[in-house]
Amino acid sequence: MTFDLGRFQLDEQQRYLWLPGLAGCLALFTTRRGGVSRAPFASLNLGFHVGDRDEDVLENRRRALEWMGCGLESLVAAVQVHGVKVAQIGSDQRGAGAFGQGGALPGHDAMVTNQCGVVLSIYTADCVPVLLWDPEHQALGVAHAGWRGTVGGVLEQTLQEMAAAFGTRSSRVVAALGPGIGPCCFRVGEETARAFRQQYPQEDARRPVCQRLADGWHVDLWEANRQALLRAGVSAEAVSVARVCTACHPEWFFSYRRDGGRTGRMGLLATIRPCAAAR
């Protein structure tokens, strides 16, 4: 890998990224490698809804969860709609959406839990997968941050839900932003650019969220979500960003924009560590 992983590390088989030092939490950000799916979903597609064979998706999910020391029955998945709704997950919801799209939680783009034995999951192919970990209260959150969710405040909503449900204090949260489409490739129209300029005024010219280049407006989703976390009270030192553009690296990542919509999905899989195999 020749791109900027930041604090993230890549496993030896190059199947997933993980963030060392998350005491109490285990989270994997998968690449497209290590699975059984055929083109255009080759090879580790984790999404049922993209047109891949269900049996291949199940095997891919089984493999990814095995890397964590977990089983399919522990997984929880949602039908993501680029919104800001947050689901609080209890142990009785283990397995929801794990074995097929029909069982997934409808209309949620973020999930939170403080239950051991639950694996929360987010699926992306350009949008930014975000992990939120509260070591003080052993509470976990995951979010799907595309441009609509980012502008709509999905991370702020997730932190608010964690605060209400578990007593989470943003100042104690550790956050990780996984691979997503970079500002190099995320060119947007005037309306989308206006939404970002209003939400994120250019306070720091060194880290612009939205800027006009020769070919049009470009948005930095990593920076937008980093700033959203800082505004919500998360410490800058506690935010890790893998500045890895999914659209630039077809050999490593699925990309909805690059592949014209017909592609697989990577996954963010996260669980409270006592339930996971020791690394």
DASUL-V74804 format. One record per residue. NEAR is the number of other ideal C-beta (glycine too) atoms within 12 Angstrom. Layout:
((NEAR) (NEAR))
This chain:
((21) (11) (24) (19) (28) (24) (24) (31) (22) (28) (23) (11) (15) (21) (29) (42) (40) (35) (34) (20) (20) (32) (17) (24) (42) (37) (46) (46) (48) (47) (45) (40) (32) (31) (38) (25) (33) (18) (18) (24) (31) (24) (30) (41) (45) (51) (43) (35) (26) (28) (21) (34) (20) (21) (18) (27) (38) (27) (24) (44) (47) (27) (31) (48) (38) (24) (35) (39) (21) (36) (26) (30) (21) (38) (45) (43) (45) (38) (29) (40) (22) (26) (27) (30) (27) (36) (37) (31) (41) (20) (21) (13) (29) (30) (27) (33) (38) (35) (25) (21) (26) (15) (21) (30) (31) (18) (17) (37) (41) (48) (50) (45) (43) (33) (27) (24) (28) (43) (48) (54) (52) (52) (46) (46) (42) (39) (41) (48) (54) (54) (49) (54) (42) (36) (24) (20) (25) (27) (39) (52) (54) (51) (54) (52) (50) (39) (38) (26) (37) (46) (33) (29) (31) (44) (47) (33) (33) (51) (39) (27) (37) (40) (27) (17) (25) (30) (17) (33) (22) (31) (20) (24) (40) (36) (50) (47) (48) (49) (44) (49) (40) (32) (32) (25) (28) (40) (25) (33) (16) (14) (14) (26) (30) (17) (23) (36) (23) (14) (28) (31) (15) (20) (15) (16) (9) (10) (21) (25) (36) (35) (27) (19) (18) (8) (12) (18) (26) (29) (41) (38) (48) (41) (35) (46) (48) (36) (35) (38) (40) (28) (21) (33) (24) (36) (18) (18) (14) (30) (33) (37) (39) (41) (31) (36) (31) (43) (30) (26) (30) (23) (18) (32) (44) (46) (34) (30) (30) (26) (25) (12) (17) (20) (33) (44) (45) (49) (50) (49) (48) (50) (43) (35) (27) (20) (29) (30) (16) (9) (19))
